């Protein structure tokens, strides 16, 4: 039973490490990401005639 718990804890530790590494990679690779909602532009609408 102890062997099973060691295996389970090892798998959870590896999984947590992988998730943490992916989070750090995502943070570093998307430094210029737009946070929040879309940007709003102040371009006036024009009619095609």
C-alpha positions as CSV (number, residue, x, y, z in Angstrom):
1,X,0.0,0.0,0.0
2,X,2.9,2.4,0.7
3,X,4.3,1.7,-2.7
4,X,1.0,2.8,-4.3
5,X,0.9,6.0,-2.3
6,X,4.5,6.8,-3.3
7,X,3.6,6.2,-6.9
8,X,0.5,8.4,-6.6
9,X,2.4,11.2,-5.0
10,X,5.1,11.0,-7.6
11,X,2.6,11.2,-10.4
12,X,0.9,14.2,-8.8
13,X,4.3,16.0,-8.3
14,X,5.2,15.4,-11.9
15,X,1.8,16.6,-13.1
16,X,2.1,19.8,-10.9
17,X,5.6,20.5,-12.2
18,X,4.4,20.2,-15.8
19,X,1.4,22.5,-15.2
20,X,3.7,25.0,-13.4
21,X,6.2,25.0,-16.3
22,X,3.4,25.5,-18.8
23,X,2.0,28.4,-16.8
24,X,5.5,30.1,-16.7
25,X,6.0,29.5,-20.4
26,X,2.6,31.0,-21.2
27,X,3.3,34.0,-19.1
28,X,6.7,34.6,-20.7
29,X,5.6,34.0,-24.3
30,X,2.5,36.3,-24.0
31,X,3.9,39.4,-22.4
32,X,2.2,41.7,-24.9
33,X,-1.2,40.0,-24.7
34,X,-4.2,42.3,-24.5
35,X,-5.6,42.0,-21.0
36,X,-9.4,42.3,-20.5
37,X,-11.7,43.1,-23.3
38,X,-11.1,44.1,-26.9
39,X,-9.6,47.5,-27.7
40,X,-12.0,50.2,-28.7
41,X,-11.0,52.4,-31.6
42,X,-12.2,56.0,-32.1
43,X,-12.4,55.7,-35.9
44,X,-15.6,57.4,-37.1
45,X,-17.9,55.4,-39.3
46,X,-18.3,56.4,-42.9
47,X,-21.0,55.8,-45.5
48,X,-20.2,54.3,-48.9
49,X,-22.0,56.3,-51.5
